[in-house]
Amino acid sequence: PLHELVKEVSCAGVKKHHLKRAIETYLTEKHPCHCRECQNNGLRVLDSDVC
């Protein structure tokens, strides 16, 4: 996970926590699974906030 790369800096634990939360929030908002079903068994893709 990306948040595990934060090491040897002041307040590393807090920074890891905030980075992990930010990534989780981003993924829940910008994930293709939030797009509606595609016609003809198409693949859902998110392109610049457009499904």
Helices and strands as residue ranges (DSSP letters): G 2-5, H 12-29, G 32-34, G 39-41
